Amino acid sequence: MLKYYAKQTPDGGFNPVQSPTIEGVWAHSEQPTDDELQLIVKNYHLDPNIVRDIRDANELPRVEYSDGNLYVFLRSIQRNSHGEASSAPILAILTDTAYATVSSTHAVTLEEILKSIPIAGQSTGSTGLLLGTIVAVMGDYESLINRTGRYIQDIGHRLKNHEVSNSDFVHFVTIEDNLNEYTRDLSGMLAVAQRLHENRHERFGDDDLEGLDDIMLHIEQLLTTVKSHGQSVTSIRNAYSTIANNTLNQRMKTLTVLTVLITLPNVLFGMYGMNVALPFQEEPWTYALIVVFTTIVVFVAYWVAK
């Protein structure tokens, strides 16, 4: 769906408009059709080959500059009901007179971008909208990363209470896939922010460059957090494996001792159960002697094993 927004006054907010040709318009499209993509290209004189790259689900973050227009590819993140994170490309286009965002999903909405502009410390100009878009995308990553961190922390607490189940460790596979997805996308968008900060085409002012500094710092912090979560997953898995091996060793030791203690009486009882002539077999106290002797042997064997 393609919608157009514009500010009626310099200090006002963005409101829907019908005409896409007025100066300062913001074109925002989610899951656009081919006709809508062609309309955006025609209205703002864009490079159709670059715009069509939004159809590639595996498009990585990058920066393009063509015919005076700045194209910034980002990746928005979503999480499905099974806990799997998946990202999709989002294209931000900065022209001399307008700004456009094209998203292949509903991950980043117009409201999220507008809320993110003050966080980036920018006005609602075209460059401010671009930085607000990047901050909004980063906000989704931060939310999912923090959610993943809380889940990992919960498993760590339950491990101390021996309440961890095998399904938790199976879910670790999904968590590690998500962390890899976060690392790949955030690393690409950090490179995009660094490329924009170079300001080779002088599209950004000093305030914008300061905002890009904050964005790069934020992305680096998120990457550090993702790395920390990955190390936590590894530590929990190693701790669980160590605990399981130690428990198994203790049980095997107990079973071995019990086996030895049970075997010794059977040896003596088996000898005096043979149908042959045996020492003291006619004496009435022989049974008591065998029982006492066997008990002593068992306690000696236990003491030696201890």
Secondary structure, DSSP 8 states (H G I E B T S, - for coil): -EEEEEESSTTS-EEEES-S-STT-EEEEES--HHHHHHHHHHHT--HHHHGGGG-TT---EEEEETTEEEEEEEEEEE-TTS-EEEEEEEEEE-SS-EEEEESSSSS-HHHHHHHHHHHT--SSHHHHHHHHHHHHHHHHHHHHHHHHHHHHHHHHHHHTT---HHHHHHHHHHHHHHHHHHHHHHHHHHHHHHHHH-TT----HHHHHHHHHHHHHHHHHHHHHHHHHHHHHHHHHHHHHHHHHHHHHHHHHHHHHHHHHHHHHHHHHHTTSSS--TTTT-TTHHHHHHHHHHHHHHHHHHHH-
